[in-house]
Amino acid sequence: MSSIQSIHEEQRLSELYRYSILDTPPESAFDDLAKLAAFICSTPISLVSLVDTDRMWFKAKVGLSVDELPRIDGFFSNVVLGDDLHVQIARQPE
């Protein structure tokens, strides 16, 4: 991680913790956003997620039963740190 990325990450985490939203109960506004995103994108899974130092925590979710995933298990670490990310989307023929 470069020094600029490190500073950005410290600022991002500071703001995240300032909101005191991690590990809070479900809220209908966030649940509605996750449902709307799944509907608009026609996807079986939709998440409103927050990434702290160790994990990606789901404030709201559609189509997934877990509440969080370790940060190292996903591509979201690269996105949070500002690294380039190339994702290929494969769709089944309709």
N, C-alpha and C positions, 0 to 999 in steps of 0.2 A: 504494500500500500504506500503510495507516495505521500509526502507531507501535506500536500493540498487535499488529497483524499482523506487523510487522517483528520485534518481540521474540519472538513465538511462533515465527516462522520461524527465527530464530537459535538458539533453544533446541532446536527440532526437528532442525535440521541438526547441532548439537553432539551430540545423542544418537545420531543416525544414524552419524556418524563415529566415535563412541566404540565402537560395536559392531564396527567394522572388517569389515563384511560385504560391502561393495560390491566387485564384480569377483572374488568368490570362486567356486570351482568349484561345480557342481551338488551338491546334497545330497538324499539320498533322502527325508528328512522333508519338505522343501519340495516336492519333486516329487510326493510322495504327496498333499500338500494341494492342489496345483493339479489333479491328476487327480480327487480327491474333489469339489472345487468344480465342475468341469466335469460330472461325473456327476450330482451333486445338482441342479444348475441346468439340466441338459440343454442345455449350450452347447458349441459347437465350439471355443471359445477360453476359456482360464482362465489367470490370471497371478498370481504372487506378486511384487509389484513394490515397489521402493524409489525414492523421488524425492529426488534431491540438487539442487544449484543449477541444473544444466544439462540434466538428463535424467531419464527414468524407466527404471530398469534392472530387468530381470526376473531375479529369483533362481530362479524356476521358471516353466515355461510349458507349455501344452498348445495345440496348434493354431496356433502362430505360430513363424516361423523367425528373426525378428530378436531380438537380445539387449537392445536398448534403443531408445528413441525420444527425440528432443529434447523437453525439457519444454514448450516453447511449442506443440507440435503437438497437445496433448491437453487435455481438460477437467480433468485431474488437478491442474493448477496452481491452478485455482479452488478445488478441494476442499481442497488442502493449505493454501491461504491463508485458508480459512474463508469464502469467498464463497458466496452463494446459488447453487445449481445446480438447474436443472429439466431432467429428462431424460424425453423421451417414448419409450416402448418400442413399436415396431411389430412385430407378429407376423403371420406368414402364417397364413391359416386352415388348420386341420389337416384 
